Amino acid sequence: MPSLRPISFRPQGLSLAIALSLYGLPCSLWAAEAIQFNTEVLDLEDKNNIDLNQFSRAGYIMPGTYSLALKVNDEQLPEISVPFYVPSDDPEESIPCLQSEAVTQLGLTSSSLKDVTYWHDGQCLSPESLPGMQIRGDLSTSSLYVSIPQAYMEYTAPNWDPPSRWDDGIAALMLDYNINGNTNNSYNGGHDSYALNGNGVVGVNLGAWRFRGDWQGRLNHISGLDDSVDKDFEWSRFYAYRALPNLAAKLVLGEDYLVSNMFDSFRFIGMSLRSDLNMLPPNLRGYAPEVTGIAKTNATVTVSQQGRVLYETNVAPGPFRIQDLSDAVSGKLDVAIKEEDGTTQEFQVDTANLPYLTRPGQVQYKLALGQPTNYQRHSEGDSFVTGEFSWGVNNGWSLFGGSLNSKNYNAVSLGVGRDLLVFGALSFDITQSFARLPGMENASGGSYRINYSKRFESIDSTIQFAGYRFSERDFMSMSDFLNALKTGERYGGNKELYTISLNKNFNDFGISLYLNYNHQTYWDRPDNDYYSIMLSKYMDIGALKNVSLNISANRSEYNGVKDDSLYVSASIPLSNGASLGYSLNSNRNDTSNRVTYYDRLNDRTTYQLSASSSKRGGSGSAFITHQSDIARLTANASYQHNQYSAFGVSASGGITLTADGGGLHRTNVQGGTRMLVDTDGVADVPIKGFGAPITSNIFGKAIVGDVNSYYRSKAQIDLNALPDDIDAQQSVVQATLTEGAVGYRRFSVLSGQKLMTILRLPDGSFPPFGAQVQNGKGQNTGIVGDAGNTYISGIKTQETMTVTWGENKACDVVFPASLGAQQETLLLPCTPTIAAETIAKSTQR
């Protein structure tokens, strides 16, 4: 047997190239019958030692089980295990077996599923059972192609799959967090302070069930005020939910907030079952609220509802727009903007919905029952039951209504919606309440609402939502009733509510307009107003291109306190994504002028530097954001002359653990949907999903956070950033995950050194030209060329690979402890495998 040694070798590139080109030839180019190769054209030393059987039949795949990506009508679905069997009527053929588990992913209609038949003892789908259906495998692309006439398929839309393809994910444990910390050092006798605030979600996934616990905590200290630390930690909500795809609904058990298009939201413990618009195609989904405002300094914006923190983030000075709130949020939201100098701006945002229209023949519904509770989990009022519906009567009309009932409070609502086609959509409803208050007069009254929305294509504008509501003095919502029971008196009854959200583009002038307006009046307390207007324009000024001008105005009047802000800014793009800007910020306390410089260090890190002047003197600030693999990190610092200096940091992310692995990751939607991707145990594989890229950890795992529920979501390996010693045999994975799921997908990744080798059998001969080389994972790592010359990828020291050819012929190659330089060629013995020797002996007998 020859010894292992590096030898001088110049590869015969022609023969190797022919082998590789034959192996990668698409199936569509092969003839239907067996192909006879003219081996005389090949530049080979031993033309009798050739094995091209695997290339001689159109699309032929040797019997066995393969891991292939499922592609249905050119849409890639998750990878599946596909056996290939030899049919009894054609021993020279090999047919893919699509098993029943995979058939459920095809998206066939219920009637088509009843028509399909199976072969191979009822294990494999028969393509002939649905006329026009075709199935073929292709190892060159590691895919199983399935072509199905559209008549047999359920409704699909771009990036959206029918329920049969939804994935509940795997069992998982998650801990998500958002932490904000800041310190403030005051000058001229002021008080120093520091604060640490956090909120997050702890969750467990078991099958289709999601168990969640929301937490929030704070720690505040102000020096000189008895020098104590104010701190608390509490679990704000415990609940469980799951998707019910057959009902297109979501079931929630535990502590919840009433989600309704007709009645106001309140906290309760109990059960709810409601149609989930997220399960519909994207163009049929609901409306999510957004929050806009203007920050004077590096500020913390907190969005909460009835004491529960929904969203908290740090923002740089200037206008901000929060658009990633859940569309499951309903009712009034409390918004607080806490500046670095300690001042706080507060206002409310109403999350009223778009007109309640339903597709023809479809019924949407919401059911709930339980016990109203306060934030401390104390019962308030009597047990209740509520239900509402919306019925699409025909192409133009929708009828909707509902009731909310308890022992001493009842409300009934009825409304109608009309699709006005080119004129938009309009709805009108009436709600009547009946309340019996102990020690007070009974109250009953009505509330009347009209809503409108319209997309004006011809003038490129959208009235996203417009509405008016009037409530009589004796009308009481459930929240009003519960407050009256608690305090013994009625107060704060709503009177009128005006809301509007408008987007308009003036293309001829390059101007975009955004307007958000909310006006609420009451019967017995001051009015509340909130509006925000943003105007932006892009233009060229001489050699300066894409200069942007922006004007933002914000007004809030909350509990009798007015707060107006005006923000005017200009931004000049510089090279490589940097920009230089100027802004003027005016509010009820001061007017400041600010110069800013924005730039990015890389595709993960951005920063902003600024200097400003105002009545209080000069100031400077810095704000930096970094999207790391394990968290989203921000840091900010500022200085106000003779006033204060401040520093703040924040981190948002999570940890997700499963039986298949896990890791730390960044996330914005706490407790939300995510995907665990496995890179075959290979570390430092760059992956693109949502937002900045990530890399697999030392265990070869990565968590892609903030995956959109019920969307067809993809994660892919960044091939351009792959290290030289890593190859991706499969670079794209995808999944359509239900809400809160932790999906699991595996990339086929080959890691190791790449070398040219010569493979030699014990008798001094070579494995035949065209023989395949596979590693222990079954991955193809090379094809034998002329005289045993073989270029092999993914080599690890002392690893064993198998070379196969013909029928039941194979040998093993063991790589040495030292592989030498990449330009050297190794002479390696290839010893027959135990299985091959056993088969050969039994054949001889």
C-alpha positions in Angstrom: 0.0 0.0 0.0 1.5 3.4 -0.9 2.5 5.7 1.9 0.8 9.0 2.5 3.0 11.7 1.1 2.7 15.0 -0.7 3.6 14.7 -4.4 4.1 17.0 -7.2 1.0 17.0 -9.5 -0.5 19.0 -12.3 -4.2 18.2 -12.5 -5.6 17.1 -15.8 -8.2 19.9 -15.9 -10.0 18.7 -19.0 -11.2 15.4 -17.6 -12.1 16.8 -14.3 -14.1 19.7 -15.9 -16.0 17.1 -18.0 -16.9 15.2 -14.9 -18.1 18.2 -13.1 -20.0 19.6 -16.0 -21.8 16.3 -16.5 -22.7 16.1 -12.9 -24.2 19.6 -12.9 -26.1 19.3 -16.1 -29.8 20.3 -15.6 -32.3 17.5 -16.0 -34.2 19.4 -18.7 -31.3 18.9 -21.1 -31.2 15.2 -20.9 -32.9 12.9 -23.5 -35.7 10.7 -22.2 -33.8 7.5 -23.0 -30.5 6.2 -21.7 -27.5 8.2 -23.0 -24.5 6.5 -24.5 -21.2 8.4 -23.8 -18.4 8.4 -26.4 -15.5 8.0 -24.0 -13.0 8.3 -26.8 -13.3 12.0 -26.6 -12.2 12.1 -23.0 -8.5 12.6 -22.4 -8.0 9.7 -20.0 -5.2 7.3 -19.3 -7.4 4.4 -18.5 -10.6 4.5 -20.6 -11.8 1.2 -19.4 -12.0 2.4 -15.8 -15.0 4.7 -16.1 -18.3 4.8 -14.2 -20.8 7.2 -15.8 -23.9 5.2 -15.0 -25.2 8.0 -12.8 -25.1 10.3 -15.8 -26.6 7.9 -18.4 -30.3 8.3 -17.8 -32.4 11.5 -17.9 -32.6 12.8 -14.4 -31.7 9.4 -12.9 -31.1 9.4 -9.2 -29.9 6.2 -7.5 -32.3 4.6 -5.1 -31.9 5.9 -1.5 -33.1 8.7 0.7 -32.1 12.3 0.0 -32.7 15.6 1.8 -34.1 18.0 -0.8 -35.7 21.4 -0.9 -39.4 21.1 -1.9 -40.2 23.5 -4.8 -43.9 23.7 -5.7 -44.6 25.6 -8.9 -41.2 27.4 -8.5 -42.0 28.4 -4.9 -39.4 27.0 -2.5 -40.7 25.3 0.6 -38.9 23.8 3.6 -36.4 20.9 3.1 -37.9 17.4 3.3 -36.5 13.8 3.3 -37.3 12.1 -0.1 -36.9 8.4 -0.7 -36.3 7.2 -4.2 -37.7 3.7 -5.0 -37.5 1.4 -8.0 -40.9 0.7 -9.5 -41.9 -2.9 -10.2 -42.6 -2.3 -13.8 -39.3 -0.6 -14.6 -36.2 -1.9 -12.7 -34.0 0.7 -14.6 -36.0 3.6 -13.2 -35.9 5.5 -9.8 -39.0 7.5 -8.8 -39.2 10.0 -5.9 -41.6 9.2 -3.1 -43.6 12.2 -1.8 -44.9 11.0 1.5 -48.2 12.1 3.2 -46.4 14.5 5.6 -45.0 16.4 2.6 -48.3 16.2 0.7 -49.9 18.5 3.3 -47.4 21.2 2.4 -48.4 21.3 -1.3 -51.3 23.6 -0.7 -53.9 21.3 -2.3 -57.6 22.1 -1.9 -59.7 19.8 0.3 -61.4 18.3 -2.8 -58.1 17.6 -4.5 -56.8 15.9 -1.4 -59.7 13.5 -1.6 -58.8 12.6 -5.2 -55.1 11.8 -4.7 -54.0 8.1 -4.6 -50.8 6.5 -3.3 -48.4 3.8 -4.4 -45.6 1.8 -2.6 -48.0 0.3 0.0 -49.8 3.6 0.4 -46.7 5.6 1.3 -46.1 7.6 -1.9 -48.2 10.1 -3.8 -49.2 9.0 -7.3 -48.7 12.0 -9.6 -51.2 10.4 -12.1 -54.0 10.9 -9.6 -54.1 14.6 -10.5 -53.9 15.1 -14.2 -51.1 17.4 -15.2 -49.1 16.9 -11.9 -45.4 16.2 -12.3 -42.7 15.3 -9.7 -38.9 15.1 -10.4 -35.8 15.3 -8.4 -32.6 17.1 -9.2 -29.4 16.5 -7.2 -27.6 19.3 -9.0 -29.8 21.8 -7.2 -30.7 19.5 -4.2 -34.4 20.1 -5.0 -37.6 18.1 -5.6 -39.6 19.9 -8.2 -43.4 19.5 -8.1 -45.6 21.0 -10.8 -49.3 21.3 -10.0 -52.1 22.9 -12.1 -53.4 25.9 -10.3 -57.0 24.5 -10.3 -55.9 22.0 -7.6 -54.2 24.6 -5.4 -55.5 26.8 -2.5 -55.3 30.5 -2.7 -51.8 31.9 -2.4 -50.3 35.4 -2.6 -46.7 36.7 -2.9 -44.9 35.9 0.3 -48.0 34.3 1.8 -48.9 30.6 2.1 -52.2 28.8 2.8 -52.8 27.3 6.2 -51.7 23.8 5.1 -48.1 25.1 4.9 -48.0 26.9 8.3 -45.5 25.7 10.7 -46.1 25.8 14.5 -42.3 25.5 15.1 -40.6 23.5 17.8 -40.7 23.4 21.6 -38.7 26.3 22.9 -37.9 28.5 25.9 -37.4 32.3 25.4 -36.5 35.3 27.5 -36.7 38.7 25.8 -35.8 42.0 27.3 -35.5 45.7 26.7 -33.2 47.5 29.2 -32.7 51.3 29.4 -30.3 53.0 31.8 -29.2 56.6 32.2 -27.4 58.9 34.6 -27.8 62.7 35.0 -25.2 64.9 36.7 -26.6 68.3 37.5 -24.6 71.5 38.0 -25.3 74.6 40.1 -26.7 72.7 43.1 -29.1 70.4 41.2 -29.7 66.8 42.1 -27.8 63.9 40.5 -29.9 60.9 39.4 -29.8 57.6 37.8 -32.5 55.2 36.5 -32.7 51.7 35.2 -35.9 50.6 33.5 -36.7 47.3 31.8 -39.5 45.2 30.4 -39.7 41.9 28.6 -41.4 38.6 28.0 -40.6 35.1 29.3 -42.2 32.4 27.2 -42.5 28.7 26.5 -43.7 27.1 23.3 -45.2 23.6 23.3 -46.7 22.5 20.0 -49.2 25.1 18.9 -49.4 26.6 22.4 -47.6 29.8 23.5 -47.2 30.5 27.2 -46.2 34.0 28.0 -45.4 36.1 31.1 -44.8 39.9 30.6 -42.6 41.6 33.2 -41.5 45.2 33.9 -39.3 46.8 36.5 -37.7 50.1 37.4 -35.0 51.5 39.6 -34.7 55.2 40.2 -32.5 57.3 42.5 -32.3 61.1 43.0 -29.5 62.3 45.3 -30.5 64.5 48.2 -34.1 63.3 48.4 -33.7 61.0 51.5 -31.0 59.3 49.4 -33.3 56.3 48.9 -33.7 54.1 45.8 -37.2 53.7 44.4 -37.5 50.3 42.8 -40.1 47.7 41.9 -40.5 44.6 39.7 -43.8 43.0 38.7 -45.3 40.5 36.3 -47.8 42.6 34.4 -49.5 39.7 32.5 -49.7 35.9 32.4 -51.5 34.3 29.4 -51.4 31.5 26.9 -52.6 31.5 23.3 -52.6 29.4 20.1 -53.7 29.7 16.5 -56.7 27.8 15.3 -56.1 27.7 11.5 -59.4 25.9 10.7 -61.3 28.8 12.2 -58.8 31.5 11.1 -58.9 32.6 14.7 -56.7 33.0 17.8 -57.5 31.6 21.3 -56.2 33.4 24.3 -56.4 32.2 27.9 -55.4 34.2 31.0 -54.9 37.9 31.5 -55.8 39.9 28.5 -57.1 43.2 27.2 -60.4 43.3 25.3 -59.7 43.6 21.6 -62.8 45.0 19.9 -63.8 47.2 17.0 -66.9 48.4 18.8 -66.2 48.5 22.6 -63.4 50.2 24.5 -60.5 48.1 25.8 -60.2 47.0 29.5 -58.2 44.5 31.4 -59.7 41.1 32.3 -58.9 37.5 33.2 -60.7 34.9 31.2 -60.9 33.6 27.6 -61.2 35.2 24.2 -61.6 33.7 20.7 -61.3 36.1 17.8 -60.7 36.1 14.1 -57.1 36.8 13.4 -56.7 39.1 10.4 -53.0 38.2 10.4 -54.0 34.8 9.0 -55.4 36.5 5.9 -53.3 37.5 2.9 -51.3 40.7 3.5 -53.6 42.9 1.3 -56.5 41.9 3.5 -55.0 42.5 6.9 -55.7 45.1 9.5 -54.4 48.5 10.6 -51.7 49.0 13.2 -51.4 52.2 15.2 -48.4 54.5 15.0 -46.9 57.1 17.3 -45.2 60.3 16.2 -43.6 63.1 18.2 -40.6 65.3 18.6 -37.7 64.8 21.0 -35.8 67.8 22.3 -32.8 65.8 23.4 -31.7 62.1 23.6 -34.9 60.9 25.0 -36.8 57.8 26.1 -40.2 57.2 24.5 -42.5 54.9 26.4 -45.9 53.7 25.0 -48.1 52.1 27.7 -51.7 51.1 28.2 -53.4 51.1 31.6 -50.0 50.8 33.3 -48.6 48.1 31.1 -45.5 49.1 29.0 -46.1 48.1 25.4 -43.0 49.7 23.8 -40.0 51.6 25.0 -37.0 52.9 23.1 -34.3 55.6 23.0 -34.5 58.2 20.2 -32.1 60.9 19.1 -33.1 64.6 19.1 -35.7 65.4 16.5 -38.9 63.9 15.1 -39.6 60.2 15.6 -42.2 57.8 14.2 -42.9 54.4 15.8 -44.6 52.1 13.3 -44.0 48.6 14.6 -46.7 48.4 17.3 -48.8 45.3 17.1 -52.1 45.6 15.2 -53.7 43.7 18.1 -53.4 46.8 20.2 -56.7 48.7 20.6 -58.0 51.6 22.7 -56.1 54.6 23.9 -52.3 54.5 24.3 -50.4 56.7 26.8 -47.2 58.1 25.3 -44.5 59.7 27.5 -41.3 61.4 26.1 -38.8 61.7 28.9 -36.0 64.1 28.0 -32.5 64.1 29.5 -33.1 67.2 31.4 -35.8 65.5 33.4 -38.8 67.1 31.6 -41.6 64.8 30.3 -44.1 65.3 27.5 -47.2 63.2 27.8 -50.1 62.7 25.4 -52.6 60.0 24.3 -53.1 58.3 20.9 -56.3 56.7 19.9 -56.0 53.4 18.0 -59.4 53.4 16.4 -59.7 51.0 13.5 -60.4 51.3 9.8 -64.0 50.9 8.6 -65.2 47.4 9.6 -65.6 45.8 6.1 -65.6 42.0 5.4 -65.1 40.1 2.2 -68.3 38.8 0.6 -69.7 35.7 2.3 -67.1 35.9 5.1 -67.8 36.2 8.8 -65.3 37.7 11.3 -66.0 37.4 15.0 -64.7 38.1 18.5 -65.8 36.3 21.6 -64.6 36.9 25.2 -65.7 36.1 28.7 -64.2 36.6 32.1 -63.7 38.9 35.1 -62.6 42.5 34.8 -59.5 43.2 36.9 -57.2 46.1 37.6 -53.5 46.2 37.2 -53.0 44.7 40.7 -55.2 41.7 39.7 -58.0 42.7 41.9 -61.5 42.0 40.6 -63.6 44.9 39.4 -67.2 44.6 38.5 -69.2 41.5 37.6 -68.2 38.7 35.2 -69.0 39.6 31.6 -69.5 38.0 28.2 -69.1 39.8 24.9 -69.4 38.9 21.3 -69.3 40.7 18.0 -69.4 39.9 14.3 -68.9 41.3 10.8 -70.6 39.7 7.9 -69.8 40.4 4.2 -73.3 40.5 2.8 -72.2 41.1 -0.8 -69.5 42.8 -2.8 -70.5 46.2 -1.4 -72.1 45.9 2.0 -71.0 44.6 5.4 -73.2 44.2 8.5 -71.7 44.2 11.9 -72.8 44.2 15.5 -72.2 42.9 19.0 -73.0 43.1 22.7 -71.2 43.4 26.0 -73.1 42.0 28.9 -72.7 41.7 32.7 -75.1 41.9 35.7 -75.1 45.7 36.0 -73.7 46.8 32.7 -74.9 46.0 29.2 -74.1 47.5 25.8 -75.3 46.7 22.3 -73.9 47.9 19.0 -75.1 47.7 15.4 -73.5 49.1 12.3 -73.2 48.9 8.5 -70.2 49.3 6.2 -70.2 50.2 2.5 -67.4 49.7 0.0 -67.8 52.8 -2.2 -65.2 51.5 -4.7 -63.5 54.5 -6.3 -64.8 56.7 -3.5 -63.3 54.6 -0.6 -64.9 52.8 2.3 -67.4 54.0 4.8 -69.0 52.6 7.9 -71.5 53.8 10.5 -72.5 52.3 13.8 -74.6 53.0 17.0 -73.8 51.7 20.5 -76.3 51.9 23.3 -75.2 51.4 26.9 -77.3 50.5 30.0 -75.6 50.9 33.4 -76.9 50.4 37.0 -74.6 52.0 39.6 -75.1 51.3 43.3 -76.1 54.5 45.1 -76.4 56.5 41.9 -79.0 56.9 39.2 -79.1 54.4 36.4 -77.5 55.7 33.2 -78.3 54.9 29.6 -77.1 56.7 26.5 -76.0 56.3 22.9 -72.7 56.7 21.0 -72.6 57.3 17.3 -69.6 56.8 15.0 -68.7 57.2 11.4 -65.5 56.1 9.8 -63.9 56.6 6.3 -60.8 55.5 4.4 -59.7 56.0 0.9 -56.6 55.6 -1.3 -56.6 58.3 -4.0 -54.4 56.8 -6.8 -54.8 59.7 -9.2 -53.5 62.3 -6.7 -51.1 59.8 -4.9 -52.6 60.2 -1.4 -54.2 58.1 1.3 -56.7 58.9 4.0 -55.5 56.0 6.1 -58.2 56.7 8.7 -60.8 59.4 9.3 -63.5 59.2 11.9 -66.0 61.1 14.1 -67.7 59.9 17.2 -70.3 61.5 19.5 -71.3 60.1 22.8 -74.3 61.3 24.8 -73.8 62.5 28.4 -75.3 59.3 29.9 -73.4 56.9 27.6 -70.9 54.9 29.5 -68.2 52.6 28.2 -67.2 49.6 30.3 -64.1 51.5 31.5 -66.2 54.4 32.6 -68.5 52.0 34.4 -65.6 50.3 36.2 -64.1 53.6 37.3 -67.5 54.7 38.6 -67.8 51.5 40.7 -64.3 52.1 42.1 -64.6 55.8 42.9 -68.3 56.1 43.6 -68.7 58.9 41.1 -68.9 59.5 37.4 -66.3 61.6 35.7 -64.5 62.1 32.4 -67.3 61.0 30.1 -66.3 61.1 26.4 -68.2 63.6 24.2 -66.7 64.0 20.8 -63.7 62.4 19.1 -62.2 63.4 15.7 -59.4 61.4 14.2 -57.6 61.5 10.9 -54.4 60.1 9.4 -53.4 61.3 5.9 -50.5 60.7 3.5 -50.1 62.8 0.4 -47.3 63.0 -2.2 -47.0 66.1 -4.4 -44.8 64.4 -7.1 -44.5 67.5 -9.3 -42.9 69.4 -6.4 -41.1 66.5 -4.8 -43.0 67.0 -1.5 -44.5 64.4 0.9 -47.1 65.2 3.6 -48.1 63.2 6.6 -50.8 64.4 9.0 -52.1 62.7 12.1 -54.9 64.4 14.2 -56.8 63.5 17.3 -59.2 65.7 19.1 -61.1 64.4 22.2 -63.7 66.4 24.1 -65.3 65.4 27.4 -68.5 66.3 29.3 -66.8 67.2 32.6 -63.1 67.9 32.0 -60.8 69.7 29.6 -60.4 68.7 26.0 -57.4 66.7 24.8 -55.7 67.5 21.5 -52.9 65.8 19.7 -51.7 66.4 16.2 -48.5 65.8 14.2 -47.7 67.1 10.8 -44.6 66.2 8.7 -43.7 67.8 5.4 -40.6 66.7 3.5 -39.0 67.6 0.2 -36.0 66.3 -1.7 -34.2 68.5 -4.2 -30.9 69.3 -5.9 -29.0 72.5 -5.1 -26.2 73.0 -7.6 -23.6 70.2 -7.0 -25.5 69.1 -3.9 -27.8 66.2 -4.7 -30.8 64.8 -2.8 -30.9 67.5 -0.2 -33.8 67.0 2.1 -35.9 69.6 3.8 -38.3 68.6 6.6 -40.8 70.5 8.7 -42.5 68.7 11.7 -45.1 70.3 14.0 -46.5 68.6 17.0 -49.2 69.8 19.5 -50.5 68.0 22.5 -53.0 69.2 25.1 -53.3 66.7 27.8 -55.1 67.2 31.1 -55.2 71.0 30.5 -51.4 71.3 29.7 -50.5 72.5 26.3 -47.2 71.5 24.7 -46.3 72.7 21.2 -43.2 71.8 19.2 -41.9 72.9 15.8 -39.0 71.2 14.1 -37.3 72.4 10.9 -34.4 70.5 9.4 -32.2 70.3 6.4 -29.9 67.3 5.5 -27.1 67.3 2.9 -25.9 63.8 1.8 -22.2 63.3 1.8 -20.1 60.4 0.5 -20.6 56.8 1.6 -24.0 57.4 3.3 -22.9 60.1 5.6 -24.9 63.3 6.0 -24.6 66.8 7.5 -27.7 68.5 8.9 -29.1 71.6 10.5 -32.2 71.8 12.6 -34.3 74.3 14.5 -36.4 73.0 17.4 -38.9 75.3 19.2 -41.1 74.4 22.1 -42.9 76.1 25.0 -39.7 76.3 27.0 -36.9 77.1 24.5 -35.7 77.4 21.0 -32.5 75.7 19.9 -30.4 75.5 16.8 -28.5 72.3 16.1 -25.9 71.1 13.7 -25.6 67.3 13.2 -23.3 64.8 11.5 -24.6 61.3 10.7 -22.5 58.4 9.5 -22.2 54.6 9.6 -19.1 52.7 10.6 -20.3 49.6 8.9 -23.6 47.8 8.0 -24.2 47.3 11.7 -23.2 50.5 13.4 -24.4 54.1 12.9 -23.7 57.2 14.9 -24.8 60.9 15.2 -22.9 63.8 16.6 -24.5 67.2 17.3 -23.8 70.6 18.7 -26.5 73.2 19.6 -27.2 76.5 21.1 -30.2 77.8 23.0 -31.2 80.3 25.7 -29.7 78.0 28.2 -26.4 77.9 26.5 -24.4 75.6 24.3 -24.7 71.8 24.3 -23.4 68.8 22.5 -24.6 65.2 22.2 -23.7 61.9 20.6 -25.9 58.9 19.8 -24.6 55.5 18.5 -26.5 52.4 17.5 -25.0 48.9 17.0 -26.9 45.9 15.7 -24.8 43.0 17.2 -25.6 39.3 16.8 -26.8 39.1 20.4 -28.6 42.4 21.0 -29.5 45.9 19.6 -27.3 48.3 21.6 -27.5 52.0 21.8 -25.4 54.6 23.8 -25.8 58.3 24.1 -24.1 61.1 25.9 -24.9 64.9 26.2 -23.6 68.0 27.8 -25.6 71.2 28.5 -23.4 74.2 29.6 -23.7 74.9 33.3 -26.8 72.7 33.4 -26.1 68.9 33.3 -24.2 66.1 31.7 -26.0 62.8 30.9 -25.2 59.4 29.7 -27.5 56.6 28.6 -27.4 53.0 27.3 -29.9 50.5 26.2 -30.0 46.9 25.0 -32.8 44.9 23.5 -32.6 41.3 22.6 -33.3 37.8 24.0 -32.2 34.3 24.4 -34.0 31.3 22.8 -33.3 27.7 23.7 -34.6 24.5 22.1 -33.6 20.9 22.0 -31.9 21.6 18.6 -29.8 24.4 20.0 -30.3 28.1 20.7 -28.5 31.3 21.3 -28.6 35.0 22.2 -30.1 37.3 19.6 -31.5 40.8 19.0 -35.2 41.4 18.7 -37.7 44.2 18.6 -41.0 42.3 19.0 -40.8 40.7 22.4 -42.1 37.1 22.6 -42.6 37.2 18.9 -42.0 34.8 16.0 -38.4 33.8 15.2 -36.4 31.2 13.4 -33.5 29.0 14.6 -31.2 28.3 11.7 -28.6 25.5 11.9 -25.4 25.8 9.9 -24.4 22.1 10.3 -22.4 23.0 13.4 -20.2 25.4 11.5 -19.5 28.7 13.3 -19.1 32.2 11.7 -21.5 31.6 8.8 -22.9 35.0 7.7 -26.7 34.9 7.5 -29.1 37.5 6.0 -32.6 37.6 7.4 -34.3 40.8 8.7 -32.3 43.9 9.4 -28.5 43.7 9.8 -26.8 40.4 9.0 -25.9 37.9 11.8 -23.4 35.1 12.0 -23.8 31.6 13.5 -22.4 31.1 17.0 -19.7 28.7 18.1 -22.3 25.9 18.1 -23.3 26.6 14.5 -26.7 28.1 15.4 -28.2 31.5 14.9 -31.6 33.1 15.8 -33.3 35.2 13.1 -35.6 37.5 15.1 -38.7 39.5 14.2 -40.0 37.1 11.6 -43.4 38.1 10.3 -46.1 35.7 11.4 -48.0 33.9 8.6 -45.6 35.4 6.0 -43.4 33.3 3.8 -40.1 34.3 5.4 -36.6 33.5 4.2 -33.1 33.4 5.7 -30.1 33.0 3.4 -26.4 32.6 3.7 -24.4 35.6 2.5 -22.3 33.8 -0.1 -20.2 36.9 -0.8 -19.1 37.0 2.8 -18.4 33.3 3.3 -14.9 32.4 4.6 -12.7 30.5 2.1 -12.9 27.2 4.0 -16.7 27.1 4.0 -19.1 26.2 1.2 -22.9 26.4 1.3 -24.5 23.5 -0.6 -27.9 25.0 0.4 -27.9 28.8 0.9 -31.6 29.6 1.3 -34.3 28.3 3.8 -37.8 29.5 4.4 -40.8 29.0 6.6 -44.3 30.3 7.1 -44.6 30.4 10.9 -47.6 30.9 13.1 -47.6 33.7 15.7 -45.0 33.3 18.4 -43.5 30.2 16.8 -39.8 29.2 16.9 -39.1 27.7 13.5 -36.2 25.4 12.8 -34.4 25.2 9.5 -31.0 23.7 8.6 -28.5 24.8 6.0 -26.3 22.3 4.3 -22.8 23.7 4.9 -19.5 22.2 4.1 -16.5 23.3 6.2 -12.9 22.3 5.9 -9.8 22.5 3.7 -9.9 22.0 -0.1 -7.2 19.8 -1.6 -6.3 18.0 -4.8 -5.7 14.3 -4.1 -4.9 11.1 -5.8 -7.1 8.1 -4.6 -5.6 4.6 -5.0 -7.1 1.2 -4.3 -5.1 -1.5 -2.5 -4.3 -3.4 -5.7 -2.7 -0.2 -7.1 -5.7 0.7 -9.4 -7.8 3.8 -9.0 -11.6 4.3 -8.4 -13.2 4.8 -11.8 -13.7 8.2 -13.4 -17.0 9.7 -12.2 -17.1 8.0 -8.8 -18.6 10.2 -6.1 -17.0 11.3 -2.8 -19.2 11.8 0.3 -18.5 12.8 3.9 -20.1 11.3 7.0 -23.1 13.7 6.6 -23.8 12.3 3.1 -22.7 15.6 1.5 -21.0 15.3 -2.0 -17.5 16.6 -1.6 -15.9 15.7 -5.0 -15.9 13.5 -8.1 -13.1 11.2 -9.1 -11.3 12.3 -12.2 -8.7 10.5 -14.4 -6.2 8.2 -12.7 -7.7 8.9 -9.3 -7.2 12.7 -9.4 -9.8 14.1 -7.2 -10.4 17.7 -5.9 -12.1 17.3 -2.5 -13.8 20.1 -0.4 -14.6 20.2 3.3 -11.7 18.1 4.5 -11.0 17.8 8.2 -8.0 16.0 9.7 -8.4 12.3 10.5 -11.9 12.4 8.9 -13.3 9.5 6.9 -15.0 9.9 3.5 -16.6 7.3 1.2 -16.1 6.9 -2.5 -19.0 5.1 -4.3 -19.5 3.8 -7.8 -21.3 1.1 -9.7 -23.6 -1.2 -7.8 -22.6 -1.8 -4.2 -19.0 -0.7 -4.8 -17.3 1.7 -2.3 -14.1 2.5 -0.5 -13.1 4.7 2.4 -10.5 7.4 2.5 -9.0 8.5 5.9 -7.3 11.9 5.9 -4.0 12.2 7.8 -3.5 14.3 11.0 -1.6 16.9 8.9 -3.0 17.9 5.6 -0.1 20.0 4.4 -0.3 23.2 2.2 -3.3 23.7 0.0 -1.3 23.7 -3.2 0.1 20.2 -2.4 -1.5 17.0 -3.6 -2.1 14.1 -1.3 -1.8 10.5 -2.4 -4.4 8.6 -0.3 -5.3 4.9 0.0 -8.9 4.0 -0.5 -9.8 0.8 1.3 -13.0 -1.2 0.5 -15.8 -0.5 3.0 -17.0 -3.4 5.2 -20.5 -3.3 3.6 -19.0 -3.5 0.1 -16.7 -6.4 1.0 -19.6 -8.3 2.5 -21.8 -7.8 -0.5 -18.9 -8.9 -2.8 -18.3 -12.1 -0.9 -22.0 -13.0 -0.8 -22.2 -12.4 -4.6 -19.2 -14.7 -5.2 -20.9 -17.5 -3.2 
